Amino acid sequence: MELNQTDMHYLIAAICVISSALVFYTVGVWGERLQKKLKSWHIAFFLFGLVADAVGTSLMEHLAEQARLERESRIQQAALSIKRKFGKNALVKGMDLQEDATAMTRNNQIGGHRA
């Protein structure tokens, strides 16, 4: 997947936000560990880490969805190209090869109907 400028910004933002989540978690947990008592600011840092983790994950999911859509588009373009070059029956589903299947027959008809 090639990243355009917008996707690159999403990636950089996701890396920064997830890294900040690690820092928030670390400060909150180690602060409590060293002081041997849970204080409100420990909880606040842990919650900031949780929010940053959720935001970073959301950004990464956006990038993954973009990659999935791009891959699906390439597959569809390849399928259309093969069908244009070799005909509608060049790519068929396995179930279209069963004895009572009608897809390949209908592909040879005009608009799916007998002319």
Secondary structure by P-SEA (a helix, b strand, c coil): ccccaaaaaaaaaaaaaaaaaaaaaaaaaaaaaaaccccaaaaaaaaaaaaaaaaaaaaaaaaaaaaaaaaaaaaaaaaaaaaaacccccccccccccccccaaaaaaccccccc
